Amino acid sequence: MMLKPSIDKLLDQVNSKYSLVILASKRAHELEEGAEPTMDDFKSVKAVQHALEEIEGGHVVNHPNPEAKRERIRREKEAARIAAEQEQEKLKQQIEAEQSM
């Protein structure tokens, strides 16, 4: 049984119980995968409770266009991957240049 945060306070932030469950679940998975928490101090130790506390605090909200959010995240990951590859290639070229001297 969940006592805190109360369902009434959570429903002030999210429009339905179903949306709340989905949002909390997704955020808990993000936190378990290493996402940065949006709060410094939590009253609980479990990821689901952390997610609910973040929702209660207004730090996590439903995105109005989830497809656009997924596309933005995909583009950011791709850009980070390309930047890492370019950095690796630059280092490789520097090593080759130093060895040929």
WOSULKA-V122273 format. One record per backbone hydrogen bond with DSSP energy under -1.0 kcal/mol. NH is the residue of the N-H (numbers start at 1). CO is the residue of the C=O. E is the energy in kcal/mol with one decimal. If there is no record, write none. Layout:
BEGIN
((NH CO E) (NH CO E))
END
This chain:
BEGIN
((10 6 -2.0) (11 7 -2.5) (13 10 -1.2) (14 10 -1.5) (20 16 -2.1) (21 17 -2.3) (22 18 -2.2) (23 19 -2.8) (24 20 -2.8) (25 21 -2.4) (26 22 -2.7) (27 23 -2.4) (28 24 -2.6) (29 25 -2.2) (30 26 -2.2) (31 27 -2.6) (32 28 -2.3) (33 29 -1.6) (34 31 -1.3) (35 30 -2.5) (50 46 -2.2) (51 47 -2.6) (52 48 -2.3) (53 49 -2.4) (54 50 -2.4) (55 51 -2.3) (56 52 -2.6) (57 53 -2.0) (58 55 -1.4) (59 54 -2.3) (69 65 -1.8) (70 66 -2.6) (71 67 -2.3) (72 68 -2.5) (73 69 -2.5) (74 70 -2.4) (75 71 -2.5) (76 72 -2.4) (77 73 -2.4) (78 74 -2.3) (79 75 -2.7) (80 76 -2.2) (81 77 -2.3) (82 78 -2.5) (83 79 -2.4) (84 80 -2.2) (85 81 -2.3) (86 82 -2.5) (87 83 -2.3) (88 84 -2.4) (89 85 -2.4) (90 86 -2.4) (91 87 -2.5) (92 88 -2.4) (93 89 -2.4) (94 90 -2.2) (95 91 -2.4) (96 92 -2.3) (97 93 -2.4) (98 94 -2.3) (99 95 -2.1) (100 96 -1.5))
END
